Amino acid sequence: MVCTATVVFPGPASPGLTLSPLRRGRGDPCYHEAADGSIWRTSLMSSGPVTARICRGGPDAVDCEAWGPGATEFTDALPALLGAHDDAAGFDPQEPTVAAAQRRVPHLRLGRTGRVLEALIPAVLEQRVAGKDARRAWRRLVTRYGAPAPGPVPVPMRVPPTADAWRRIPSWEFHLANVDPGRARTMVGCAQRADALERLATRAPEAAREALTSLPGVGIWTAAEAAQRAFGDADALSVGDYHLATVVGRTLLGHPIDDARMVELLEPLRPHRHRAVRLLEVSGLAIMPRFGPRMPIPNLAEM
């Protein structure tokens, strides 16, 4: 059985811009961009696993087909996922570069998945390591402990593991995935509190973000990364990111800055600081730092 839904927007539809933050690298077993432009995504809803095919149905419309026990719940939540409920009221940036970014991408929408553990686990994996290493770990663990995706998927895909599956991953499997004991403990601890975490989706974003930081091993950066995706939190600024302050400083001031200066600089944009950063990214106006040779990723399995 397949469930279908269509979301019509008051302006141009841009599902790719809204959904792309959910992708954890090109090899993400839960996210696939097909040659025809459609986006395939899996999720574990409260009612069960789902696979969805999402594509533009017209200049201002997005169509979705969904398969699996969670299909009805997924299509019911589709408007929120695509940013139809995103409220940019009061966002009137006076900073010239941010204002220019808004003019370039006036149809940017911040979506919310409502799936907290699903957003939090990969954020924990990305703590203090190179993105390539985190993506490799996500791919290995989801492929091994997630379930096959329901429906006619175009490539092999997996549904993210259940909270119970995350809790039961043995320590040596984290080791083989190059996940250090600290991150592994944090992931297992989050999975142990999965039911309480999912209830955070009903709270105001700022309060939910603060609650996330009460978890051992979850700091401001990790909470912000999860809140951006699970809650569509427009103000969730990723303080502590390895590159973000440099990017913001170079883009807005012409030179690198630290986190404290970034927070001060973006304060007038509250409660839309993440929206401003996302606009800089997708508009092409962000000035990215020059990267030197990549540091070798330590292989914990060989230690």
Order of alpha helices (4+ residues) and beta strands (2+ residues): beta-alpha-beta-beta-beta-beta-alpha-alpha-alpha-alpha-alpha-beta-beta-alpha-alpha-alpha-alpha-alpha-alpha-alpha-alpha-alpha
